[in-house]
Amino acid sequence: MNVEKHLKVTGNSKVSWKDAIVKTIQEASQSLQYLSEVTILEQKAKIEDDKISEYFVTLDLTFLIDRNRDN
């Protein structure tokens, strides 16, 4: 039986929403193992001088619980 756990995380980028998503997943994978899925929950942006200055994403990351792995 597979058991999944979900974690809600938020990340940002000055380049784009896609860059924010990629960077957030890369950062989360540094401390989380067995990432299996991502759902984009929210996208927001900060506006300065009538232009987007920063992109924010909130993600639902799914990872598998592995009872057999070494601690």
C-alpha positions as CSV (number, residue, x, y, z in Angstrom):
1,M,0.0,0.0,0.0
2,N,1.3,3.5,-0.9
3,V,0.7,6.3,1.6
4,E,1.2,9.9,0.4
5,K,1.8,13.0,2.5
6,H,1.0,16.5,1.3
7,L,2.9,19.7,2.1
8,K,1.9,23.2,1.2
9,V,4.8,25.4,0.3
10,T,5.3,28.9,-1.1
11,G,8.1,30.2,-3.3
12,N,9.0,33.2,-5.4
13,S,11.0,34.4,-8.3
14,K,11.8,37.7,-10.0
15,V,11.7,36.0,-13.4
16,S,8.4,34.2,-13.9
17,W,5.8,31.9,-12.3
18,K,7.4,28.9,-14.0
19,D,10.8,29.9,-12.5
20,A,9.2,30.2,-9.1
21,I,7.6,26.7,-9.5
22,V,10.9,25.1,-10.6
23,K,13.0,26.8,-7.9
24,T,10.5,25.9,-5.1
25,I,10.4,22.2,-6.1
26,Q,14.3,22.2,-6.3
27,E,14.5,23.7,-2.9
28,A,12.0,21.4,-1.3
29,S,13.7,18.4,-2.9
30,Q,16.8,19.2,-0.8
31,S,15.1,18.2,2.4
32,L,12.2,16.0,1.1
33,Q,12.6,12.6,-0.5
34,Y,10.2,10.7,-2.7
35,L,8.5,13.7,-4.2
36,S,5.9,12.4,-6.7
37,E,3.4,15.2,-7.6
38,V,2.9,18.9,-7.5
39,T,-0.4,20.9,-7.7
40,I,-0.3,24.6,-8.2
41,L,-2.7,26.1,-5.7
42,E,-2.2,29.8,-6.2
43,Q,-0.2,32.3,-8.3
44,K,0.3,35.9,-7.2
45,A,2.5,38.7,-8.2
46,K,3.9,41.9,-6.7
47,I,3.5,45.0,-8.8
48,E,5.8,48.0,-8.7
49,D,5.7,50.9,-11.1
50,D,3.0,49.3,-13.1
51,K,5.1,46.2,-13.8
52,I,5.3,42.8,-12.1
53,S,8.4,42.8,-9.9
54,E,8.1,39.4,-8.2
55,Y,6.1,36.2,-8.8
56,F,4.8,34.0,-6.0
57,V,3.5,30.4,-6.1
58,T,1.8,28.2,-3.5
59,L,2.2,24.5,-4.2
60,D,0.9,21.3,-2.8
61,L,3.8,18.9,-2.9
62,T,3.0,15.2,-2.6
63,F,5.6,12.7,-1.4
64,L,5.5,9.0,-0.6
65,I,5.8,7.7,2.9
66,D,8.4,4.8,2.8
67,R,8.3,2.7,6.0
68,N,11.1,0.5,4.8
69,R,13.8,3.2,4.3
70,D,16.6,3.6,6.7
71,N,16.3,6.4,9.2
